[in-house]
Amino acid sequence: MEKVKSFISSFGLPRLIIAGFLLLLFIIAPFVGIRVGASISDTLARFGMNSIMVLAMVPMIHSGCGLNFGLPLGIISGLLGATLSIETGVTGPLSFLLAILYSTPFAIILGWGYGKLLNRVKGSEMMIATYVGFSSVAFMSIMWLILPYSSPTMVWGYSGSGLRTTISTDGFYSQILHNFLCLRIGSLEISLGEILFFALFAFIIWAFLHTKTGTAMTAVGSNPIFARASGISVDKQRTLSVIMSTWLGALGILCYQQGYGFIQLYQGPMYMAMPAVSAILIGGASVNKASIPNVIIGTILYQGIVTMTPSVMNNLIHTDMSEVLRIIVSNGMILYALTRKSGASR
């Protein structure tokens, strides 16, 4: 009995309930005509597409900047890299690598400015970050119309200028990671490419946090007064964490695009920070402590619930309400996660 209580305490009762509900959905699925293999494949695909954006939360949490509600800045950097890559006309894996290369300087510059701003508003980072994210999306909605792109794949056909709302990545880097080392066993499909891509950057972040600079960053987040007394530049470490988070956000949207098959501009990035924030909170992180396991557990639980609930409920009530249910469940998960911001195990 003590072992059970210890496990519940360490894993967290809310996460245990969510995991139990997800398991129940998988158990019910075959009885309502849903193939379990296909459902697991969809959940794993969503994990691969969204995990890097959840990982982007870790550096800022460690430095004490809180949850990165300004993730749209990183997403915009990735969108700029993606559109520039398509503009060059390069196809295949090189197109994806070019998108990463092009997005990196944008992420560094925007992340640096974003970090400088957050250093001026210590204590109100998350509120300011939300407005930064929203205002950047609004500003870029204008810029997508006036930037001098000319690729017929992206510009409006009737005017020859201004980017379309949705741009297909087909013929460029669509499914480039998803199809790499993809295992198919019956209806079960496991994309090792996306999982390995996440594992690479998760290892990089884990290794960085165990370096001298990473330890200094964690010290700044834990006790900035002690860190400053130890000779650590608090503002410098916070700015570095914001740059890292912004860059990971850029990589995250590129990974999402290749799996989804489309680039969504204008209002597309507006609320993409919310699922990432919710996932890491559901995974057990708090506003000042996060780990790689929190990212993995939270992304699987969040994406699993969002994937399974609409399909199971549709088959149970025999009505196509998938989009309504997806909105209810995803926003409900976001609301729940934000009430757990002091620690998901409580």
TIBADREN-20414 format. One record per residue (C-alpha): chain; x, y, z. Coordinates in pm, 1 decimal. Each point is the difference from the previous one (the first is absolute). Example, Ala and Ser with C-alpha at 12.3 -4.5 7.8 and 13.67 -1.06 7.14 Angstrom:
BEGIN
@chain:A, u:1230.0, v:-450.0, w:780.0;
@chain:A, u:137.0, v:344.0, w:-66.0;
This chain:
BEGIN
@chain:A, u:0.0, v:0.0, w:0.0;
@chain:A, u:287.4, v:234.4, w:81.1;
@chain:A, u:153.0, v:-69.1, w:-340.4;
@chain:A, u:-328.4, v:90.5, w:-169.4;
@chain:A, u:-23.1, v:326.5, w:195.7;
@chain:A, u:362.7, v:76.4, w:-82.6;
@chain:A, u:-61.6, v:-61.6, w:-371.0;
@chain:A, u:-314.0, v:218.5, w:-1.1;
@chain:A, u:188.6, v:274.1, w:182.9;
@chain:A, u:299.8, v:-10.0, w:-236.6;
@chain:A, u:-197.2, v:-34.7, w:-324.1;
@chain:A, u:-273.3, v:241.5, w:106.4;
@chain:A, u:-369.3, v:-78.0, w:48.5;
@chain:A, u:-122.1, v:233.2, w:-281.0;
@chain:A, u:236.5, v:-161.0, w:-251.1;
@chain:A, u:-105.5, v:-344.1, w:121.7;
@chain:A, u:-367.4, v:86.9, w:-57.5;
@chain:A, u:72.8, v:139.1, w:-349.6;
@chain:A, u:210.5, v:-307.4, w:-86.9;
@chain:A, u:-278.8, v:-227.0, w:128.2;
@chain:A, u:-257.2, v:183.4, w:-211.7;
@chain:A, u:222.8, v:-29.6, w:-306.4;
@chain:A, u:44.7, v:-373.7, w:63.3;
@chain:A, u:-379.3, v:-34.3, w:33.8;
@chain:A, u:-45.8, v:168.2, w:-340.4;
@chain:A, u:241.3, v:-248.2, w:-158.8;
@chain:A, u:-189.7, v:-289.0, w:163.2;
@chain:A, u:-337.4, v:129.7, w:-123.0;
@chain:A, u:129.0, v:74.6, w:-352.6;
@chain:A, u:-23.2, v:-356.6, w:-146.9;
@chain:A, u:-357.2, v:-38.3, w:127.0;
@chain:A, u:-115.5, v:309.0, w:-194.7;
@chain:A, u:175.3, v:-95.1, w:-325.2;
@chain:A, u:329.6, v:186.3, w:41.3;
@chain:A, u:326.0, v:-181.6, w:-72.8;
@chain:A, u:233.6, v:27.4, w:297.7;
@chain:A, u:307.7, v:-16.2, w:-224.9;
@chain:A, u:-118.9, v:298.5, w:-201.1;
@chain:A, u:-82.9, v:193.3, w:319.7;
@chain:A, u:346.4, v:-64.5, w:147.9;
@chain:A, u:153.6, v:102.8, w:-333.2;
@chain:A, u:-192.9, v:329.9, w:4.3;
@chain:A, u:105.6, v:69.7, w:359.2;
@chain:A, u:366.5, v:-72.0, w:-76.2;
@chain:A, u:-17.4, v:215.2, w:-314.8;
@chain:A, u:-142.2, v:289.7, w:201.6;
@chain:A, u:271.5, v:-53.1, w:260.9;
@chain:A, u:267.5, v:24.8, w:-269.4;
@chain:A, u:-155.2, v:314.1, w:-147.6;
@chain:A, u:-48.1, v:188.4, w:328.1;
@chain:A, u:273.3, v:-120.0, w:236.3;
@chain:A, u:267.1, v:254.1, w:-102.0;
@chain:A, u:-236.7, v:291.3, w:71.5;
@chain:A, u:-64.2, v:-143.7, w:346.7;
@chain:A, u:376.4, v:-42.4, w:46.6;
@chain:A, u:34.0, v:373.1, w:-75.4;
@chain:A, u:-155.6, v:71.1, w:340.6;
@chain:A, u:288.1, v:-157.0, w:195.3;
@chain:A, u:278.7, v:263.7, w:-31.1;
@chain:A, u:-218.8, v:294.1, w:104.9;
@chain:A, u:-147.6, v:-191.8, w:292.1;
@chain:A, u:350.4, v:-86.7, w:121.4;
@chain:A, u:114.1, v:363.1, w:-13.5;
@chain:A, u:-301.8, v:126.1, w:194.2;
@chain:A, u:-168.3, v:170.2, w:-297.7;
@chain:A, u:-303.0, v:-224.2, w:41.8;
@chain:A, u:-212.7, v:-158.1, w:-271.2;
@chain:A, u:71.8, v:124.4, w:-349.6;
@chain:A, u:-331.3, v:148.7, w:-110.8;
@chain:A, u:203.3, v:196.5, w:-255.8;
@chain:A, u:64.8, v:-320.4, w:-195.9;
@chain:A, u:-158.3, v:158.7, w:-312.4;
@chain:A, u:325.4, v:198.0, w:-38.5;
@chain:A, u:187.0, v:-326.7, w:-49.0;
@chain:A, u:-274.6, v:-131.9, w:-225.0;
@chain:A, u:22.8, v:314.4, w:-215.6;
@chain:A, u:377.1, v:-56.8, w:-29.0;
@chain:A, u:-71.3, v:-352.2, w:-123.4;
@chain:A, u:-261.7, v:126.7, w:-244.3;
@chain:A, u:247.7, v:249.6, w:-142.2;
@chain:A, u:255.0, v:-279.0, w:-41.9;
@chain:A, u:-257.9, v:-227.7, w:-161.2;
@chain:A, u:-122.3, v:258.6, w:-250.3;
@chain:A, u:355.2, v:104.1, w:-91.7;
@chain:A, u:89.4, v:-365.3, w:-55.8;
@chain:A, u:-296.1, v:-45.5, w:-235.7;
@chain:A, u:84.9, v:328.8, w:-170.5;
@chain:A, u:340.8, v:-143.1, w:-98.6;
@chain:A, u:-171.8, v:-293.5, w:-172.8;
@chain:A, u:214.6, v:-265.8, w:170.1;
@chain:A, u:-182.9, v:-328.3, w:62.5;
@chain:A, u:42.1, v:-309.1, w:216.2;
@chain:A, u:204.1, v:-27.9, w:323.5;
@chain:A, u:214.0, v:298.4, w:-100.5;
@chain:A, u:-312.6, v:216.1, w:1.5;
@chain:A, u:-61.0, v:-93.4, w:364.6;
@chain:A, u:362.5, v:66.7, w:94.6;
@chain:A, u:-13.3, v:338.0, w:-175.3;
@chain:A, u:-317.5, v:87.6, w:190.3;
@chain:A, u:183.2, v:-71.6, w:327.5;
@chain:A, u:301.4, v:200.2, w:-115.8;
@chain:A, u:-207.4, v:300.1, w:-113.3;
@chain:A, u:-214.6, v:3.2, w:314.8;
@chain:A, u:296.1, v:-4.8, w:241.2;
@chain:A, u:116.2, v:365.0, w:-39.2;
@chain:A, u:-360.3, v:123.2, w:26.3;
@chain:A, u:-44.8, v:-204.6, w:319.6;
@chain:A, u:323.7, v:135.3, w:148.9;
@chain:A, u:-84.2, v:363.8, w:-79.0;
@chain:A, u:-363.7, v:-18.7, w:111.7;
@chain:A, u:93.0, v:-209.2, w:303.9;
@chain:A, u:265.0, v:253.4, w:102.1;
@chain:A, u:-246.5, v:289.4, w:-21.2;
@chain:A, u:-268.2, v:-203.8, w:177.8;
@chain:A, u:247.3, v:-88.8, w:276.4;
@chain:A, u:101.7, v:363.7, w:47.7;
@chain:A, u:-367.1, v:92.8, w:36.6;
@chain:A, u:-66.2, v:-273.0, w:258.8;
@chain:A, u:301.3, v:115.6, w:200.6;
@chain:A, u:-171.2, v:336.7, w:37.8;
@chain:A, u:-328.4, v:-147.0, w:125.8;
@chain:A, u:120.3, v:-255.8, w:256.8;
@chain:A, u:-296.0, v:-147.0, w:185.4;
@chain:A, u:-246.0, v:56.0, w:-285.0;
@chain:A, u:171.4, v:-208.4, w:-267.7;
@chain:A, u:-291.1, v:-226.3, w:-92.0;
@chain:A, u:-252.2, v:282.3, w:-35.4;
@chain:A, u:237.6, v:210.0, w:-212.7;
@chain:A, u:98.4, v:-308.3, w:-203.3;
@chain:A, u:-364.9, v:-59.5, w:-89.8;
@chain:A, u:-33.3, v:350.1, w:-143.1;
@chain:A, u:334.2, v:-33.6, w:-179.7;
@chain:A, u:-126.1, v:-317.0, w:-166.9;
@chain:A, u:-332.0, v:150.7, w:-104.7;
@chain:A, u:147.8, v:327.4, w:-125.7;
@chain:A, u:272.4, v:-176.6, w:-199.7;
@chain:A, u:-261.9, v:-212.3, w:-176.7;
@chain:A, u:-202.0, v:313.0, w:-84.1;
@chain:A, u:310.5, v:179.1, w:-129.7;
@chain:A, u:101.2, v:-295.7, w:-217.3;
@chain:A, u:-352.8, v:-19.8, w:-142.9;
@chain:A, u:85.0, v:331.4, w:-167.8;
@chain:A, u:352.0, v:-104.8, w:-95.5;
@chain:A, u:-113.7, v:-321.6, w:-173.4;
@chain:A, u:-190.7, v:224.3, w:-242.5;
@chain:A, u:282.4, v:241.4, w:-81.0;
@chain:A, u:319.5, v:-208.3, w:17.1;
@chain:A, u:145.6, v:-46.6, w:-354.0;
@chain:A, u:-63.1, v:-371.9, w:-49.1;
@chain:A, u:-47.5, v:-116.9, w:-357.5;
@chain:A, u:-27.8, v:-380.4, w:7.5;
@chain:A, u:-322.6, v:-104.3, w:-179.1;
@chain:A, u:-37.2, v:-272.5, w:262.5;
@chain:A, u:-54.3, v:262.2, w:271.1;
@chain:A, u:-133.0, v:329.7, w:-143.1;
@chain:A, u:-361.9, v:75.2, w:-81.0;
@chain:A, u:-63.0, v:-87.3, w:-364.6;
@chain:A, u:-232.3, v:289.1, w:-78.4;
@chain:A, u:236.6, v:273.8, w:118.1;
@chain:A, u:342.7, v:-159.9, w:-21.3;
@chain:A, u:93.3, v:140.8, w:341.1;
@chain:A, u:-72.2, v:-75.7, w:361.9;
@chain:A, u:19.1, v:-349.1, w:147.2;
@chain:A, u:-291.9, v:-239.6, w:12.8;
@chain:A, u:-157.7, v:-91.2, w:333.4;
@chain:A, u:97.8, v:-365.7, w:-37.9;
@chain:A, u:301.4, v:-122.4, w:-197.8;
@chain:A, u:56.0, v:-365.3, w:-82.4;
@chain:A, u:339.4, v:-153.2, w:78.0;
@chain:A, u:-64.4, v:-277.5, w:-251.7;
@chain:A, u:297.4, v:-29.9, w:-232.5;
@chain:A, u:227.3, v:174.1, w:251.2;
@chain:A, u:33.2, v:-156.9, w:345.4;
@chain:A, u:-343.0, v:-148.7, w:63.1;
@chain:A, u:22.8, v:-313.6, w:221.1;
@chain:A, u:381.2, v:12.3, w:-26.8;
@chain:A, u:47.2, v:-108.9, w:362.1;
@chain:A, u:-319.7, v:-200.7, w:20.9;
@chain:A, u:100.4, v:-230.9, w:-284.4;
@chain:A, u:360.8, v:-37.7, w:119.0;
@chain:A, u:44.9, v:-340.4, w:170.6;
@chain:A, u:-377.8, v:-45.7, w:16.7;
@chain:A, u:-97.8, v:-341.2, w:141.1;
@chain:A, u:-329.7, v:-149.2, w:-112.1;
@chain:A, u:-144.8, v:-302.1, w:183.3;
@chain:A, u:-354.7, v:-59.1, w:-121.8;
@chain:A, u:-198.0, v:315.4, w:80.2;
@chain:A, u:271.4, v:118.4, w:239.7;
@chain:A, u:237.1, v:262.2, w:-140.2;
@chain:A, u:295.4, v:133.4, w:198.6;
@chain:A, u:200.4, v:290.6, w:-139.8;
@chain:A, u:347.3, v:-47.5, w:143.8;
@chain:A, u:122.0, v:303.9, w:-196.3;
@chain:A, u:-215.1, v:244.3, w:198.4;
@chain:A, u:75.1, v:-176.9, w:328.2;
@chain:A, u:376.4, v:4.3, w:-66.9;
@chain:A, u:-19.3, v:368.0, w:-99.4;
@chain:A, u:-161.2, v:77.4, w:335.1;
@chain:A, u:242.9, v:-227.9, w:184.7;
@chain:A, u:296.4, v:184.6, w:-152.8;
@chain:A, u:-111.0, v:341.9, w:123.1;
@chain:A, u:-124.3, v:-137.4, w:333.1;
@chain:A, u:349.1, v:-142.6, w:54.7;
@chain:A, u:158.3, v:331.7, w:-101.1;
@chain:A, u:-215.4, v:188.8, w:253.5;
@chain:A, u:65.3, v:-261.0, w:270.9;
@chain:A, u:375.8, v:13.1, w:-65.5;
@chain:A, u:-2.7, v:380.8, w:-4.7;
@chain:A, u:-177.6, v:18.8, w:336.1;
@chain:A, u:279.0, v:-213.5, w:148.1;
@chain:A, u:274.3, v:234.3, w:-123.0;
@chain:A, u:140.2, v:290.4, w:201.3;
@chain:A, u:-217.4, v:247.4, w:-192.8;
@chain:A, u:-307.6, v:-219.8, w:39.1;
@chain:A, u:57.5, v:-32.7, w:373.0;
@chain:A, u:35.8, v:377.9, w:24.1;
@chain:A, u:-329.7, v:38.4, w:-188.6;
@chain:A, u:-174.7, v:-236.2, w:243.0;
@chain:A, u:151.3, v:190.2, w:293.7;
@chain:A, u:-141.9, v:326.0, w:-140.1;
@chain:A, u:-345.7, v:-156.6, w:-16.7;
@chain:A, u:23.4, v:-152.3, w:349.0;
@chain:A, u:148.6, v:294.4, w:187.2;
@chain:A, u:98.6, v:309.0, w:-201.1;
@chain:A, u:134.8, v:182.1, w:307.2;
@chain:A, u:238.6, v:-285.9, w:82.5;
@chain:A, u:93.9, v:-30.9, w:-369.2;
@chain:A, u:83.3, v:371.7, w:-20.5;
@chain:A, u:206.8, v:-25.9, w:320.4;
@chain:A, u:189.4, v:-290.3, w:-159.5;
@chain:A, u:104.6, v:219.6, w:-291.8;
@chain:A, u:-256.1, v:-128.4, w:-250.5;
@chain:A, u:-151.4, v:254.0, w:-238.7;
@chain:A, u:-371.9, v:-53.8, w:58.9;
@chain:A, u:-117.1, v:201.5, w:-300.8;
@chain:A, u:249.3, v:-172.5, w:-231.7;
@chain:A, u:-116.1, v:-347.5, w:104.0;
@chain:A, u:-365.6, v:95.3, w:-35.7;
@chain:A, u:60.4, v:143.5, w:-347.5;
@chain:A, u:186.5, v:-315.9, w:-104.8;
@chain:A, u:-291.0, v:-215.6, w:116.0;
@chain:A, u:-247.3, v:210.9, w:-200.2;
@chain:A, u:215.2, v:-27.6, w:-313.8;
@chain:A, u:17.9, v:-379.3, w:44.4;
@chain:A, u:-374.9, v:-24.7, w:53.5;
@chain:A, u:-72.3, v:216.1, w:-305.6;
@chain:A, u:233.7, v:-210.7, w:-216.2;
@chain:A, u:-162.4, v:-323.9, w:120.2;
@chain:A, u:-338.5, v:153.8, w:-83.1;
@chain:A, u:123.4, v:61.1, w:-355.4;
@chain:A, u:119.0, v:-361.0, w:-29.3;
@chain:A, u:-326.0, v:-117.4, w:152.7;
@chain:A, u:-221.2, v:166.5, w:-260.0;
@chain:A, u:219.1, v:-137.4, w:-281.1;
@chain:A, u:-40.2, v:-348.8, w:144.5;
@chain:A, u:-374.2, v:60.0, w:29.8;
@chain:A, u:-26.0, v:123.4, w:-360.5;
@chain:A, u:178.7, v:-298.4, w:-151.4;
@chain:A, u:-240.4, v:-237.0, w:175.8;
@chain:A, u:-311.6, v:209.2, w:-60.5;
@chain:A, u:86.7, v:70.1, w:-364.5;
@chain:A, u:-87.2, v:370.7, w:2.8;
@chain:A, u:139.9, v:335.1, w:114.8;
@chain:A, u:-264.0, v:213.1, w:173.2;
@chain:A, u:64.8, v:374.3, w:-3.5;
@chain:A, u:-184.7, v:310.5, w:126.0;
@chain:A, u:-204.2, v:-102.9, w:309.0;
@chain:A, u:130.9, v:-358.2, w:-0.7;
@chain:A, u:263.3, v:44.2, w:275.0;
@chain:A, u:-227.9, v:205.9, w:227.0;
@chain:A, u:-95.8, v:-268.5, w:253.7;
@chain:A, u:266.1, v:-263.6, w:-63.0;
@chain:A, u:174.3, v:77.1, w:329.5;
@chain:A, u:-300.1, v:-116.8, w:202.9;
@chain:A, u:18.3, v:-374.6, w:-83.6;
@chain:A, u:376.2, v:-0.1, w:60.0;
@chain:A, u:-39.6, v:173.3, w:337.4;
@chain:A, u:-280.5, v:-238.6, w:96.7;
@chain:A, u:194.9, v:-308.8, w:-102.1;
@chain:A, u:304.7, v:77.9, w:213.5;
@chain:A, u:-217.1, v:92.5, w:300.7;
@chain:A, u:-201.4, v:-320.3, w:-33.3;
@chain:A, u:332.1, v:-184.0, w:-23.9;
@chain:A, u:86.5, v:114.5, w:353.0;
@chain:A, u:194.4, v:321.6, w:-54.4;
@chain:A, u:-59.7, v:320.9, w:193.3;
@chain:A, u:77.3, v:363.3, w:-76.9;
@chain:A, u:351.4, v:-40.0, w:141.9;
@chain:A, u:88.2, v:-367.0, w:-52.2;
@chain:A, u:-13.7, v:-219.0, w:-312.3;
@chain:A, u:175.6, v:-307.4, w:-135.0;
@chain:A, u:15.9, v:-208.4, w:-317.6;
@chain:A, u:-230.6, v:-270.6, w:149.7;
@chain:A, u:-258.0, v:275.4, w:65.2;
@chain:A, u:14.9, v:84.7, w:-371.5;
@chain:A, u:-40.1, v:-362.9, w:-112.7;
@chain:A, u:-275.4, v:-96.9, w:244.6;
@chain:A, u:-193.4, v:323.6, w:-47.6;
@chain:A, u:10.6, v:-8.1, w:-380.3;
@chain:A, u:-115.4, v:-363.7, w:-14.3;
@chain:A, u:-284.3, v:59.6, w:246.9;
@chain:A, u:-118.4, v:325.1, w:-157.3;
@chain:A, u:20.5, v:-115.3, w:-361.3;
@chain:A, u:-142.3, v:-342.0, w:87.7;
@chain:A, u:-309.2, v:149.9, w:163.1;
@chain:A, u:-49.6, v:254.2, w:-280.9;
@chain:A, u:36.9, v:-277.6, w:-261.6;
@chain:A, u:-208.7, v:-272.0, w:160.6;
@chain:A, u:-292.9, v:182.9, w:161.9;
@chain:A, u:-165.9, v:137.6, w:-319.1;
@chain:A, u:32.9, v:-326.3, w:-195.9;
@chain:A, u:-131.2, v:-219.0, w:284.8;
@chain:A, u:-287.2, v:236.0, w:83.4;
@chain:A, u:-98.0, v:32.1, w:-368.6;
@chain:A, u:-30.3, v:-376.3, w:-30.3;
@chain:A, u:-188.6, v:-27.3, w:327.4;
@chain:A, u:-267.8, v:258.6, w:-81.7;
@chain:A, u:12.3, v:-53.2, w:-380.1;
@chain:A, u:18.7, v:371.3, w:-71.2;
@chain:A, u:279.0, v:194.9, w:-165.6;
@chain:A, u:96.1, v:239.4, w:276.6;
@chain:A, u:374.4, v:-54.9, w:-24.4;
@chain:A, u:94.8, v:366.6, w:-38.6;
@chain:A, u:-231.8, v:114.6, w:279.9;
@chain:A, u:128.8, v:-272.9, w:230.2;
@chain:A, u:361.8, v:76.6, w:-92.3;
@chain:A, u:-49.6, v:366.0, w:94.4;
@chain:A, u:-175.9, v:-88.6, w:326.6;
@chain:A, u:260.6, v:-257.3, w:102.1;
@chain:A, u:307.9, v:199.3, w:-104.5;
@chain:A, u:-119.0, v:320.8, w:167.5;
@chain:A, u:-111.8, v:-196.9, w:305.0;
@chain:A, u:347.5, v:-152.9, w:25.4;
@chain:A, u:156.0, v:345.8, w:-34.6;
@chain:A, u:-224.5, v:141.1, w:274.3;
@chain:A, u:74.0, v:-294.9, w:227.1;
@chain:A, u:375.5, v:23.9, w:-59.8;
@chain:A, u:11.2, v:372.2, w:78.0;
@chain:A, u:-168.9, v:-66.3, w:336.4;
@chain:A, u:287.9, v:-241.4, w:76.0;
@chain:A, u:276.0, v:252.7, w:-73.3;
@chain:A, u:139.0, v:-32.4, w:350.2;
@chain:A, u:71.8, v:-367.8, w:-59.3;
@chain:A, u:-198.6, v:-274.7, w:-172.8;
@chain:A, u:42.7, v:-247.7, w:280.7;
@chain:A, u:-211.7, v:203.3, w:240.6;
